[in-house]
Structures are given as C-alpha cells and as structure tokens.
Amino acid sequence: MKTIKLAVLPSVYKTEVELKAYSKSSDKLPATPEKLFGIVHAQMASGTCMFIYRKKDGTLCKAIGTLKGDLIPPAENRGQVAVLSETKQNYWDITDQAFKAFSKNAIVAVLIF
C-alpha cells in the first residue's frame, strides 16, 4: 500500500476547521510556495495531480489537474486555454473537463502519492 502524504503551507489556513478538513489522516510535510508549485508542475507533467489552491476570493479550491497531452481531449472537444503569464499556471481540470489557471503562489497543499 502506498503512503499518501499531504504537503502544506503551515500558515495558509484561515481556520482550524479548514486545516482539519484538508489534512485528515495524512502526513503533513511543511513546504514553501515554490516547492509546492514544483511538485504540482512535475506531477501534472507526468500524469495527474491533486492539489488545493486559494482562489482570488479567498476560498479554497480542490483540483485534479494535468499537463500531459494524451490526457487532454482534442482541441475540437475542449474550451479555450487561459492567457499565459509568468505568475499563473494553466492546467486541464480532469473533473470539470476544462482548462483552468491558478496563481503559482496560491497553492496551499499537494497530495503526494
């Protein structure tokens, strides 16, 4: 059985309830925003990654995303890609079947398998 770990930023949770909701039964690994982004990007490039990021409105968003081409539908079956920038990362959301983007420093947790 594989061990699942949850890498988290220690001070990003607004309430203790948020922290408990996202870290139940997982080992927590403290991390920096840069390290979390590196983990997410590497996992999405090679397959899928489950991660949590804070949206502009302050709410947390749990996502399962990929950057791997063979997991993204052909262009005629999907929407448009968000505009690229140095501070944002585009990804294909497996659950919503749409391209989305998040701020690179907004990641608060990554499930590491």
C-alpha positions as a Markdown table, in Angstrom:
| # | Residue | x | y | z |
|---|---|---|---|---|
| 1 | Met | 0.0 | 0.0 | 0.0 |
| 2 | Lys | 1.3 | 3.4 | -1.0 |
| 3 | Thr | 1.7 | 6.1 | 1.7 |
| 4 | Ile | -0.1 | 9.3 | 0.8 |
| 5 | Lys | 1.4 | 12.5 | 2.2 |
| 6 | Leu | 0.0 | 16.0 | 2.2 |
| 7 | Ala | 2.5 | 18.8 | 1.6 |
| 8 | Val | 1.0 | 22.0 | 3.1 |
| 9 | Leu | 1.9 | 25.6 | 3.8 |
| 10 | Pro | 1.6 | 25.9 | 7.6 |
| 11 | Ser | 0.1 | 29.3 | 7.9 |
| 12 | Val | -2.4 | 29.5 | 5.0 |
| 13 | Tyr | -5.5 | 28.2 | 6.7 |
| 14 | Lys | -7.9 | 30.8 | 7.9 |
| 15 | Thr | -9.4 | 28.5 | 10.5 |
| 16 | Glu | -8.5 | 25.3 | 12.2 |
| 17 | Val | -11.6 | 23.7 | 10.6 |
| 18 | Glu | -10.1 | 24.3 | 7.1 |
| 19 | Leu | -6.8 | 22.6 | 8.2 |
| 20 | Lys | -8.6 | 19.6 | 9.6 |
| 21 | Ala | -10.8 | 19.2 | 6.5 |
| 22 | Tyr | -7.9 | 19.0 | 4.2 |
| 23 | Ser | -5.3 | 17.1 | 6.3 |
| 24 | Lys | -7.4 | 14.2 | 7.8 |
| 25 | Ser | -5.3 | 11.1 | 8.1 |
| 26 | Ser | -2.4 | 12.4 | 6.0 |
| 27 | Asp | 1.2 | 13.0 | 7.0 |
| 28 | Lys | 1.8 | 16.8 | 6.7 |
| 29 | Leu | 5.1 | 18.0 | 5.1 |
| 30 | Pro | 5.8 | 21.7 | 5.6 |
| 31 | Ala | 6.7 | 23.4 | 2.3 |
| 32 | Thr | 7.3 | 26.7 | 0.6 |
| 33 | Pro | 5.1 | 28.0 | -2.2 |
| 34 | Glu | 7.9 | 27.4 | -4.7 |
| 35 | Lys | 8.4 | 23.8 | -3.6 |
| 36 | Leu | 4.6 | 23.1 | -3.8 |
| 37 | Phe | 4.4 | 24.6 | -7.3 |
| 38 | Gly | 7.4 | 22.5 | -8.3 |
| 39 | Ile | 5.7 | 19.3 | -7.0 |
| 40 | Val | 2.4 | 20.2 | -8.7 |
| 41 | His | 4.0 | 21.0 | -12.1 |
| 42 | Ala | 6.1 | 17.8 | -12.1 |
| 43 | Gln | 3.2 | 15.6 | -11.2 |
| 44 | Met | 0.9 | 17.2 | -13.8 |
| 45 | Ala | 3.6 | 17.0 | -16.5 |
| 46 | Ser | 3.9 | 13.2 | -15.9 |
| 47 | Gly | 0.2 | 12.5 | -15.2 |
| 48 | Thr | -2.3 | 13.9 | -12.8 |
| 49 | Cys | -2.0 | 15.8 | -9.5 |
| 50 | Met | -4.5 | 16.5 | -6.8 |
| 51 | Phe | -3.8 | 19.9 | -5.2 |
| 52 | Ile | -5.6 | 22.7 | -3.3 |
| 53 | Tyr | -5.2 | 26.4 | -4.0 |
| 54 | Arg | -6.6 | 29.6 | -2.7 |
| 55 | Lys | -8.8 | 31.5 | -5.2 |
| 56 | Lys | -8.9 | 35.3 | -5.6 |
| 57 | Asp | -12.0 | 35.4 | -3.4 |
| 58 | Gly | -10.2 | 33.6 | -0.6 |
| 59 | Thr | -12.0 | 30.3 | -0.9 |
| 60 | Leu | -10.1 | 27.0 | -1.2 |
| 61 | Cys | -10.4 | 25.0 | -4.4 |
| 62 | Lys | -9.5 | 21.3 | -4.6 |
| 63 | Ala | -8.4 | 20.3 | -8.1 |
| 64 | Ile | -7.2 | 17.3 | -10.1 |
| 65 | Gly | -5.2 | 18.6 | -13.0 |
| 66 | Thr | -2.9 | 17.5 | -15.8 |
| 67 | Leu | -0.5 | 19.0 | -18.3 |
| 68 | Lys | 0.1 | 15.6 | -20.1 |
| 69 | Gly | -1.1 | 15.9 | -23.7 |
| 70 | Asp | -2.6 | 12.4 | -24.0 |
| 71 | Leu | -4.9 | 13.1 | -21.1 |
| 72 | Ile | -6.3 | 16.3 | -22.6 |
| 73 | Pro | -9.1 | 15.9 | -25.2 |
| 74 | Pro | -8.5 | 17.1 | -28.8 |
| 75 | Ala | -8.9 | 20.8 | -29.5 |
| 76 | Glu | -12.4 | 20.4 | -31.1 |
| 77 | Asn | -13.7 | 18.9 | -27.9 |
| 78 | Arg | -12.5 | 21.4 | -25.4 |
| 79 | Gly | -12.6 | 25.1 | -24.5 |
| 80 | Gln | -10.0 | 27.8 | -24.9 |
| 81 | Val | -6.8 | 27.9 | -22.9 |
| 82 | Ala | -6.4 | 30.8 | -20.5 |
| 83 | Val | -3.8 | 33.5 | -21.3 |
| 84 | Leu | -0.3 | 32.5 | -20.2 |
| 85 | Ser | 1.6 | 34.7 | -17.8 |
| 86 | Glu | 4.7 | 34.4 | -15.6 |
| 87 | Thr | 2.6 | 34.3 | -12.4 |
| 88 | Lys | -0.2 | 31.9 | -13.5 |
| 89 | Gln | -0.2 | 28.2 | -14.4 |
| 90 | Asn | -2.7 | 26.7 | -16.9 |
| 91 | Tyr | -3.9 | 23.2 | -16.4 |
| 92 | Trp | -6.5 | 20.8 | -17.7 |
| 93 | Asp | -9.1 | 20.1 | -14.9 |
| 94 | Ile | -9.9 | 16.4 | -15.0 |
| 95 | Thr | -13.1 | 16.8 | -13.0 |
| 96 | Asp | -14.6 | 19.8 | -14.9 |
| 97 | Gln | -13.1 | 18.8 | -18.3 |
| 98 | Ala | -12.0 | 22.4 | -18.9 |
| 99 | Phe | -8.8 | 24.5 | -18.9 |
| 100 | Lys | -8.3 | 26.5 | -15.8 |
| 101 | Ala | -5.5 | 28.5 | -14.2 |
| 102 | Phe | -4.2 | 29.3 | -10.8 |
| 103 | Ser | -1.6 | 31.8 | -9.3 |
| 104 | Lys | 1.7 | 30.0 | -8.8 |
| 105 | Asn | 1.9 | 31.2 | -5.2 |
| 106 | Ala | -1.7 | 30.3 | -4.4 |
| 107 | Ile | -1.1 | 26.5 | -3.9 |
| 108 | Val | -1.7 | 25.6 | -0.2 |
| 109 | Ala | -1.5 | 21.8 | -0.4 |
| 110 | Val | -0.5 | 18.9 | -2.7 |
| 111 | Leu | -1.3 | 15.2 | -2.2 |
| 112 | Ile | 1.9 | 13.3 | -2.9 |
| 113 | Phe | 1.5 | 9.6 | -3.8 |
